[in-house]
Amino acid sequence: MKVEELTAKVLDENPSMDRYQLAIAVAKRCDELENGAPSKLNVNTSSIKSTDLALMEIAEGLIRVKGFSDKEK
């Protein structure tokens, strides 16, 4: 999926979140990934940028953004 599609998916599923808040959430998860945190996706992460990987994890609901997710798990 393209970055634009993933972004739209996250924002549609979380109406209380705007794109700037999403950017902050992606940046924080990207920092975690860069510092050695394992990915929650079952994909080969060596060919995917950490920012794209962070956005994909958030879009799939594997990473919950506190204060913005309307879904309870």
N, C-alpha and C positions, 0 to 999 in steps of 0.2 A: 504494500500500500504506500502511496506517496505521503510525504510529510503533510501536505495540505489536507489530505483526506483524514489522516490520523488526528490532526489538530481539530478539524471540524467534528469528528466523532466524539472526542473528549469534551469539547465545548457544548455539543448537543446533549450529551448525557449528564452534564454538570452545569445547569443553567446559572448557578450562583458563582461560577468561575469565569473570569475574563481571560483574554489571551496573555495579558501581562502576568497574571498570577500563574497561569500555566507555564509560562517561560521560566518563572522562578522555580516552580516545582521540577521542571525538566532539568534546570541547572543544578539543583540540589542532588537529584538522583544521578546526574552525570558525574558530579564530584564523587559520589559514593562508588560508582562503577570504576572511575579512574583510580580510586584509592584501593581497589581490590575486592569490592563487594561482588558476589556472584550474580549473574543475570538470572532472572526468574523465567526467562523464555527458553524454550528448547530449540535453540538455533545456534548455528556456528557464529560466535560473536567476533571472530577474528577479522571478518570482512565487513563488519557493521560499525559505523561510528558510534561512540558512546552517547551522543546526543540523540541520534535516531533510535538507539536501543532504549534509552530512557523514555522517549515519547511512545514507543511501541508498548512498553510495559505499562505505562499509565493508560493508554488507549485500551489495552486488553483487560484492564481492571486488576492487574497483578500488584500494582502499587497504588495504595490509597492515599490521596492527598487530604490530610486532616483539615477539616473546616469547609471543604468544598464538595465532598462526595455525598450525594443524596442517597446512594445505595448503602444498605447495611449488609455486611458479610458475616 
